[in-house]
């Protein structure tokens, strides 16, 4: 029997990926003792450009019991080994943020310190020569392997590109059989308890009023409940992340079916290219201070690989977060909680981690203030560290061809990012703090890729004899190259295993 003070009714305001992921996960975690109602309106379009993910998406899919091949077919998905950054440091430069491990640590010393030591000899190759994801991406190959041969080297670590609208539908098909009720309608009024200031009910356009104990705001940028009703406040980070608009459009496939996302820097922002099975998603993220909407559309369309499939649409946003993502009996998810531009494909992950955190800190009808404060503290920590990682891409550039890039290089950055950059620059060391999202390997690739080269490396790396070290490097490269040579092309892997109808 549920406790008399247990949450009995939840209303999710809004659908899309955020609403349906919350519905699917909560209905599985809470069972049928909690009545979950999702309200969405066909009149209100979802943003739906979140088409690229990071490897953690596989955890939520596994929790929901999704068969991977079936999921890939249903969402027109492809596989993602990392993100290729073009022209971010200087025009002509390119590097990959690959999801796999790089090399293998020796004792307590991370691999990259041995690689840094050998830079002076000139026969060590690029850091990415020791990444299986990078080697596979370079040849447009893909295979999901746990280990490289019989060695201790870890295998491919991957995510997906998919149609966000189809993914929301797939989540809905998982949620509704578990008792989630969908109501078509538009919320026009919110009733608040005058004594406690808690949300009591929402009224639909047709006059129907729906009450609940707990409300989850998935209403997008406008934050209908968290901001419109509860006035949570918004923290604007556009002084660090200056892009405030995006123009998005799908196109037909070009020649290559790449197993990675591309992010190519432009004069006042950057352009994404995300290959799905049935089309390629494209977008140009830019700063309206330096570029007009029409100019941005022109840049986007000039850089498409295939024919345009729909008219470009312009989205406006302000990077930042709600001052508190959970206020009283209302939790905001997705765009309602804040917005980190799609540079490192974190939008869908932030929904996933927020829902997971909610299960861990799930309330009763008392809505303990300490519980809510802990949720907000953890959320802020995660989002601020993601913010720092995104700022790094802009700040650590050496481009002199536009005022936008010069301004990014000269801006003052958060102290947390300054400290991370300073430690790496002077010692080559990176430390992942608590549960921050991006690993040491992620930070390493972006800092080196953006031209931040350390002045030193770990002194223990000098203790291995040079001949032994060179043999170690050669063995890793040989194992990776042999494994990649056996992999099918990305397009062939999909055709054999999970091609959409």
C-alpha positions as CSV (number, residue, x, y, z in Angstrom):
1,X,0.0,0.0,0.0
2,X,1.3,3.5,-0.9
3,X,2.0,5.8,2.1
4,X,-0.9,8.2,2.7
5,X,1.5,11.1,2.0
6,X,2.7,9.6,-1.3
7,X,2.5,11.5,-4.6
8,X,-0.6,10.2,-6.3
9,X,-1.0,12.4,-9.4
10,X,1.6,13.9,-11.7
11,X,0.9,16.3,-14.6
12,X,3.5,16.7,-17.3
13,X,2.9,19.9,-19.2
14,X,4.2,19.4,-22.7
15,X,5.3,16.5,-24.9
16,X,8.3,16.2,-27.2
17,X,11.4,14.4,-26.1
18,X,11.3,15.9,-22.6
19,X,7.7,15.2,-21.8
20,X,7.7,11.6,-23.2
21,X,11.0,10.7,-21.7
22,X,9.7,11.8,-18.3
23,X,6.5,9.9,-18.8
24,X,8.2,6.7,-20.0
25,X,10.9,6.6,-17.3
26,X,8.5,7.6,-14.4
27,X,5.8,5.2,-15.4
28,X,8.3,2.3,-15.3
29,X,10.0,3.4,-12.1
30,X,6.8,4.3,-10.2
31,X,4.4,1.7,-11.5
32,X,0.6,2.2,-11.6
33,X,0.2,3.5,-8.1
34,X,1.0,7.0,-9.5
35,X,-1.4,8.5,-12.1
36,X,0.6,10.3,-14.8
37,X,-1.1,12.6,-17.2
38,X,0.7,14.3,-20.1
39,X,-0.9,17.3,-21.7
40,X,0.3,18.4,-25.1
41,X,-1.2,20.4,-28.0
42,X,-0.8,19.5,-31.6
43,X,-1.1,23.3,-32.2
44,X,2.3,23.9,-30.4
45,X,5.3,22.7,-32.4
46,X,8.2,21.2,-30.6
47,X,11.7,22.5,-31.3
48,X,12.8,19.0,-32.3
49,X,16.4,19.8,-33.5
50,X,18.0,17.6,-30.8
51,X,19.0,14.9,-33.2
52,X,22.5,14.0,-31.8
53,X,23.2,12.3,-28.5
54,X,26.0,11.2,-26.3
55,X,26.7,7.6,-25.2
56,X,24.7,7.9,-21.9
57,X,21.5,7.7,-24.0
58,X,22.1,3.9,-24.2
59,X,21.6,3.6,-20.4
60,X,18.1,5.1,-20.5
61,X,17.2,3.0,-23.6
62,X,18.3,-0.1,-21.8
63,X,16.3,0.9,-18.6
64,X,13.2,1.2,-20.8
65,X,13.9,-2.2,-22.4
66,X,14.4,-1.0,-25.9
67,X,15.9,-3.4,-28.5
68,X,18.7,-1.4,-30.0
69,X,18.2,-2.4,-33.6
70,X,14.4,-1.9,-33.4
71,X,14.9,1.5,-31.8
72,X,17.4,2.5,-34.6
73,X,14.9,1.4,-37.3
74,X,12.0,3.2,-35.7
75,X,13.8,6.5,-35.3
76,X,15.7,6.5,-38.7
77,X,18.9,6.6,-36.6
78,X,22.5,6.2,-37.4
79,X,25.5,5.6,-35.1
80,X,27.8,8.3,-33.6
81,X,31.4,7.8,-32.6
82,X,32.1,11.4,-31.8
83,X,32.0,15.0,-33.1
84,X,34.4,16.4,-35.7
85,X,35.3,20.0,-35.1
86,X,36.4,21.9,-38.2
87,X,38.0,25.4,-38.3
88,X,37.5,26.0,-34.6
89,X,41.2,26.7,-33.8
90,X,42.2,28.1,-37.2
91,X,40.6,27.8,-40.6
92,X,41.8,24.4,-42.0
93,X,42.3,22.7,-38.6
94,X,40.2,19.7,-37.6
95,X,40.0,17.4,-34.6
96,X,37.6,14.8,-33.3
97,X,36.0,14.6,-29.8
98,X,35.8,10.8,-29.9
99,X,33.8,8.9,-27.3
100,X,36.2,6.0,-26.9
101,X,39.2,5.8,-24.5
102,X,42.5,6.9,-25.9
103,X,45.3,4.4,-25.4
104,X,45.5,2.8,-22.0
105,X,46.9,4.1,-18.7
106,X,50.1,2.6,-17.4
107,X,49.8,2.2,-13.6
108,X,48.3,5.4,-12.2
109,X,49.5,7.6,-15.0
110,X,47.0,8.4,-17.8
111,X,48.1,7.5,-21.3
112,X,48.4,11.0,-22.6
113,X,51.3,11.8,-20.3
114,X,53.4,9.2,-22.1
115,X,52.2,10.5,-25.4
116,X,53.2,14.1,-24.4
117,X,56.7,12.8,-23.3
118,X,57.2,11.3,-26.8
119,X,56.2,14.4,-28.7
120,X,59.9,15.5,-28.6
121,X,60.9,12.4,-30.5
122,X,58.5,13.0,-33.3
123,X,57.7,9.4,-34.0
124,X,54.6,9.0,-31.8
125,X,51.9,10.2,-34.2
126,X,48.7,12.1,-33.3
127,X,46.9,11.5,-30.1
128,X,43.9,10.3,-32.1
129,X,46.0,7.4,-33.6
130,X,45.3,5.7,-30.3
131,X,41.5,6.0,-30.4
132,X,39.5,3.2,-32.0
133,X,36.6,5.6,-32.5
134,X,38.8,8.1,-34.3
135,X,40.3,5.4,-36.6
136,X,36.9,4.0,-37.4
137,X,35.4,7.4,-38.1
138,X,38.2,8.3,-40.5
139,X,37.2,5.4,-42.7
140,X,33.4,5.7,-42.1
141,X,33.4,2.3,-40.4
142,X,31.4,1.1,-37.4
143,X,31.0,-2.0,-35.2
144,X,29.9,-2.1,-31.6
145,X,32.7,-4.0,-29.8
146,X,33.4,-4.2,-26.1
147,X,37.1,-4.9,-26.4
148,X,39.8,-4.8,-29.1
149,X,40.6,-8.4,-29.8
150,X,41.7,-10.3,-26.7
151,X,43.6,-7.2,-25.4
152,X,42.7,-5.0,-22.4
153,X,42.0,-2.1,-24.7
154,X,38.4,-1.0,-24.6
155,X,36.3,-1.0,-27.7
156,X,33.9,1.5,-29.4
157,X,31.8,3.7,-27.3
158,X,28.9,5.2,-29.3
159,X,25.7,7.2,-29.3
160,X,23.1,7.9,-32.0
161,X,21.8,10.5,-34.4
162,X,18.0,10.2,-34.7
163,X,14.8,12.0,-35.6
164,X,13.8,13.7,-32.4
165,X,10.1,13.6,-33.3
166,X,10.2,9.9,-34.0
167,X,12.1,9.3,-30.7
168,X,9.3,11.1,-28.8
169,X,6.8,8.8,-30.5
170,X,8.9,5.8,-29.6
171,X,9.0,6.9,-26.0
172,X,5.2,7.5,-26.1
173,X,4.7,3.9,-27.2
174,X,6.7,2.8,-24.2
175,X,4.8,5.1,-21.8
176,X,1.1,4.6,-22.7
177,X,0.9,0.8,-22.1
178,X,2.2,1.5,-18.6
179,X,-0.8,3.7,-17.8
180,X,0.3,7.2,-18.9
181,X,-2.7,9.2,-20.1
182,X,-2.3,11.7,-22.9
183,X,-4.6,14.7,-23.1
184,X,-4.7,16.8,-26.2
185,X,-5.1,20.4,-25.2
186,X,-3.6,23.8,-24.6
187,X,-3.1,25.1,-21.0
188,X,-4.6,28.6,-20.6
189,X,-4.6,29.1,-16.8
190,X,-2.7,27.8,-13.8
191,X,-4.2,27.8,-10.3
192,X,-2.0,28.4,-7.3
193,X,-2.6,27.6,-3.6
194,X,-2.7,31.1,-1.9
195,X,-1.3,29.8,1.3
196,X,1.8,27.8,0.2
197,X,2.2,29.1,-3.3
198,X,2.1,25.6,-4.7
199,X,0.5,24.8,-8.1
200,X,-2.9,23.2,-7.7
201,X,-4.3,22.7,-11.2
202,X,-4.2,23.7,-14.8
203,X,-7.1,24.7,-17.0
204,X,-7.3,23.7,-20.7
205,X,-8.7,25.8,-23.5
206,X,-11.9,23.7,-23.5
207,X,-12.5,24.7,-19.8
208,X,-11.4,21.3,-18.3
209,X,-9.4,21.7,-15.1
210,X,-6.9,19.1,-14.0
211,X,-5.4,18.9,-10.5
212,X,-2.2,17.1,-9.4
213,X,0.3,16.8,-6.5
214,X,3.4,17.3,-8.7
215,X,3.8,19.1,-11.9
216,X,6.6,18.7,-14.5
217,X,7.1,21.6,-16.9
218,X,8.1,20.5,-20.4
219,X,6.6,23.5,-22.1
220,X,9.8,24.6,-23.9
221,X,11.5,28.0,-23.8
222,X,8.5,29.8,-22.4
223,X,8.4,27.8,-19.1
224,X,4.7,28.0,-18.7
225,X,4.6,26.7,-15.1
226,X,8.1,27.3,-13.7
227,X,8.4,30.8,-15.0
228,X,4.9,31.9,-16.1
229,X,3.2,30.8,-12.8
230,X,6.1,30.5,-10.3
231,X,8.6,33.2,-11.6
232,X,11.7,31.1,-11.0
233,X,13.9,33.6,-12.8
234,X,16.5,33.0,-15.5
235,X,20.3,33.2,-15.4
236,X,21.6,34.5,-18.7
237,X,25.0,33.1,-19.9
238,X,25.1,34.8,-23.2
239,X,28.2,36.8,-22.1
240,X,30.1,33.5,-22.3
241,X,28.0,31.7,-25.0
242,X,27.3,34.5,-27.4
243,X,25.2,32.6,-30.0
244,X,21.5,33.4,-29.6
245,X,19.9,32.0,-32.8
246,X,19.9,29.0,-35.0
247,X,18.6,28.3,-38.5
248,X,17.8,24.7,-39.2
249,X,16.9,22.7,-42.3
250,X,17.1,19.1,-43.5
251,X,18.8,18.1,-46.8
252,X,19.3,14.9,-48.8
253,X,22.4,12.8,-48.3
254,X,25.6,13.6,-50.0
255,X,28.2,10.9,-50.8
256,X,29.4,9.9,-47.3
257,X,27.3,8.4,-44.6
258,X,29.5,9.4,-41.6
259,X,29.3,7.7,-38.2
260,X,29.9,11.1,-36.5
261,X,28.5,14.6,-36.1
262,X,30.2,17.5,-37.8
263,X,30.5,21.0,-36.2
264,X,32.1,23.4,-38.6
265,X,33.0,26.9,-37.4
266,X,31.7,29.8,-39.5
267,X,32.4,33.6,-39.3
268,X,29.9,34.2,-36.4
269,X,29.1,30.8,-35.1
270,X,29.1,27.2,-36.4
271,X,27.2,24.8,-38.5
272,X,26.1,21.2,-37.6
273,X,25.7,18.3,-39.9
274,X,23.9,15.2,-38.5
275,X,23.4,12.2,-40.8
276,X,20.2,10.2,-40.3
277,X,19.1,7.3,-42.4
278,X,16.5,9.2,-44.4
279,X,18.0,12.7,-44.4
280,X,20.8,14.9,-43.0
281,X,20.0,17.4,-40.3
282,X,21.7,20.8,-40.7
283,X,21.8,23.9,-38.6
284,X,23.7,27.2,-38.3
285,X,24.1,28.5,-34.7
286,X,25.1,32.1,-34.8
287,X,25.2,35.4,-33.0
288,X,22.7,38.0,-34.2
289,X,25.1,40.7,-33.0
290,X,27.4,39.8,-35.9
291,X,25.1,38.2,-38.5
292,X,21.5,38.8,-39.8
293,X,19.0,36.0,-40.1
294,X,19.2,36.2,-43.9
295,X,23.0,36.0,-43.9
296,X,22.8,33.0,-41.6
297,X,20.3,31.2,-43.9
298,X,22.7,31.9,-46.8
299,X,25.6,30.4,-45.0
300,X,23.6,27.4,-44.1
301,X,22.3,26.7,-47.6
302,X,25.7,27.3,-49.3
303,X,27.2,24.6,-47.1
304,X,24.7,21.8,-47.6
305,X,25.9,18.5,-49.1
306,X,22.5,17.6,-50.6
307,X,19.3,19.2,-51.9
308,X,17.2,21.2,-49.4
309,X,14.2,19.1,-48.2
310,X,12.3,21.9,-46.3
311,X,12.5,25.6,-45.8
312,X,15.0,26.8,-43.2
313,X,13.4,27.9,-39.9
314,X,15.0,30.3,-37.4
315,X,15.0,29.6,-33.7
316,X,15.8,32.3,-31.0
317,X,17.2,31.4,-27.6
318,X,19.2,32.7,-24.6
319,X,21.8,30.3,-23.2
320,X,21.5,29.9,-19.5
321,X,19.4,28.2,-16.8
322,X,16.5,28.8,-14.4
323,X,17.8,30.1,-11.1
324,X,16.1,27.0,-9.6
325,X,15.0,24.2,-11.9
326,X,12.7,22.9,-9.2
327,X,10.4,25.3,-7.3
328,X,7.8,24.2,-4.8
329,X,5.9,21.3,-6.4
330,X,7.1,22.0,-10.0
331,X,10.1,20.6,-11.8
332,X,11.2,22.0,-15.1
333,X,12.7,19.7,-17.8
334,X,14.3,20.2,-21.2
335,X,14.1,23.7,-22.7
336,X,11.9,24.8,-19.8
337,X,14.8,24.4,-17.4
338,X,17.4,26.2,-19.5
339,X,19.3,25.9,-22.7
340,X,22.8,24.9,-23.6
341,X,23.4,25.2,-27.3
342,X,23.8,21.9,-29.2
343,X,27.6,22.1,-29.6
344,X,28.3,18.9,-27.6
345,X,24.9,17.3,-28.0
346,X,23.9,17.6,-24.4
347,X,20.2,18.7,-24.7
348,X,18.7,15.2,-24.6
349,X,21.3,14.1,-22.0
350,X,20.2,16.9,-19.6
351,X,16.6,15.6,-19.8
352,X,17.8,12.1,-19.1
353,X,20.0,13.0,-16.2
354,X,17.3,15.3,-14.7
355,X,14.7,12.4,-14.8
356,X,17.2,10.0,-13.3
357,X,18.0,12.6,-10.5
358,X,14.2,12.9,-9.9
359,X,13.9,9.2,-9.3
360,X,16.8,9.3,-6.9
361,X,15.3,12.4,-5.0
362,X,11.6,11.6,-5.6
363,X,9.4,13.6,-3.1
364,X,6.3,12.9,-1.2
365,X,3.5,15.5,-0.8
366,X,5.5,17.2,1.9
367,X,8.0,18.4,-0.7
368,X,10.9,18.6,1.7
369,X,12.9,21.8,1.2
370,X,16.2,20.1,1.8
371,X,15.4,17.5,-0.9
372,X,14.5,20.2,-3.5
373,X,17.6,22.2,-2.6
374,X,19.8,19.1,-3.1
375,X,18.2,18.5,-6.5
376,X,18.8,22.1,-7.5
377,X,22.4,21.9,-6.3
378,X,23.2,18.8,-8.3
379,X,21.5,20.2,-11.4
380,X,23.4,23.5,-11.2
381,X,26.7,21.7,-10.8
382,X,26.1,19.5,-13.9
383,X,24.9,22.4,-16.0
384,X,27.7,24.8,-15.0
385,X,30.4,22.2,-15.9
386,X,28.8,21.6,-19.2
387,X,28.7,25.4,-19.8
388,X,32.4,25.6,-19.0
389,X,33.2,22.8,-21.5
390,X,31.2,24.6,-24.3
391,X,32.9,27.9,-23.5
392,X,36.3,26.2,-23.9
393,X,35.5,25.6,-27.6
394,X,34.9,29.3,-28.2
395,X,37.5,30.8,-25.9
396,X,40.5,28.7,-26.9
397,X,40.7,29.8,-30.6
398,X,43.4,31.3,-32.6
399,X,41.2,32.8,-35.4
400,X,41.8,36.4,-36.5
401,X,39.4,36.4,-39.5
402,X,36.4,37.8,-37.7
403,X,35.4,40.1,-34.8
404,X,33.2,37.3,-33.4
405,X,36.2,34.9,-32.8
406,X,38.4,37.7,-31.5
407,X,35.7,38.7,-29.0
408,X,35.4,35.0,-27.9
409,X,39.1,34.7,-27.4
410,X,39.3,37.9,-25.3
411,X,36.3,37.3,-23.1
412,X,36.6,36.7,-19.4
413,X,35.6,33.1,-18.5
414,X,34.3,31.5,-15.3
415,X,36.9,30.8,-12.6
416,X,36.2,27.1,-12.8
417,X,37.2,27.0,-16.4
418,X,40.2,29.2,-15.9
419,X,41.5,26.8,-13.2
420,X,41.0,23.7,-15.5
421,X,42.8,25.4,-18.4
422,X,45.7,26.7,-16.2
423,X,46.3,23.3,-14.6
424,X,46.4,21.6,-18.0
425,X,48.6,24.2,-19.6
426,X,51.2,24.0,-16.8
427,X,51.2,20.3,-15.9
428,X,49.2,18.4,-18.6
429,X,46.8,17.2,-15.8
430,X,43.0,17.0,-15.9
431,X,40.8,16.0,-13.0
432,X,37.1,15.2,-13.3
433,X,35.3,16.7,-10.3
434,X,32.5,14.7,-8.7
435,X,29.9,13.6,-11.3
436,X,30.7,16.2,-14.0
437,X,29.5,15.0,-17.4
438,X,32.6,15.2,-19.5
439,X,35.5,12.9,-18.8
440,X,39.2,13.7,-18.6
441,X,39.4,12.2,-22.2
442,X,36.8,14.6,-23.5
443,X,38.5,17.6,-21.9
444,X,41.9,16.4,-23.2
445,X,40.7,16.1,-26.8
446,X,39.1,19.6,-26.9
447,X,42.0,21.3,-25.1
448,X,44.6,19.8,-27.4
449,X,42.4,20.1,-30.5
450,X,41.9,23.8,-29.7
451,X,45.7,24.3,-29.5
452,X,46.1,24.4,-25.7
453,X,49.4,22.5,-25.4
454,X,50.8,21.7,-22.0
455,X,54.3,22.8,-20.9
456,X,54.9,19.6,-18.9
457,X,53.7,16.1,-18.3
458,X,53.6,13.7,-15.3
459,X,57.2,13.0,-14.1
460,X,56.5,9.3,-13.6
461,X,56.1,9.1,-17.4
462,X,59.9,9.4,-17.6
463,X,60.5,6.2,-15.8
464,X,59.6,3.9,-18.7
465,X,62.6,3.1,-21.0
466,X,62.2,4.7,-24.5
467,X,62.4,1.4,-26.4
468,X,59.7,-0.1,-24.2
469,X,57.5,2.9,-24.6
470,X,57.8,2.9,-28.4
471,X,56.9,-0.8,-28.5
472,X,53.8,0.0,-26.4
473,X,52.7,2.7,-28.8
474,X,53.3,0.5,-31.8
475,X,51.3,-2.4,-30.3
476,X,48.3,-0.2,-29.5
477,X,48.2,1.3,-33.0
478,X,48.6,-2.1,-34.6
479,X,45.7,-3.6,-32.5
480,X,43.4,-0.6,-33.4
481,X,44.3,-0.7,-37.1
482,X,43.7,-4.5,-37.3
483,X,40.4,-4.2,-35.6
484,X,39.1,-1.3,-37.7
485,X,40.1,-3.1,-40.9
486,X,37.6,-5.8,-40.0
487,X,34.8,-3.4,-39.4
488,X,32.0,-2.9,-42.0
489,X,31.2,0.5,-43.4
490,X,28.7,2.4,-41.3
491,X,26.2,2.2,-44.2
492,X,26.7,-1.5,-44.5
493,X,26.3,-2.2,-40.8
494,X,23.0,-0.3,-40.8
495,X,21.8,-2.1,-44.0
496,X,22.5,-5.5,-42.5
497,X,21.2,-4.9,-39.0
498,X,18.8,-2.0,-38.5
499,X,17.8,-0.3,-41.8
500,X,14.5,1.6,-41.5
501,X,11.6,0.4,-43.8
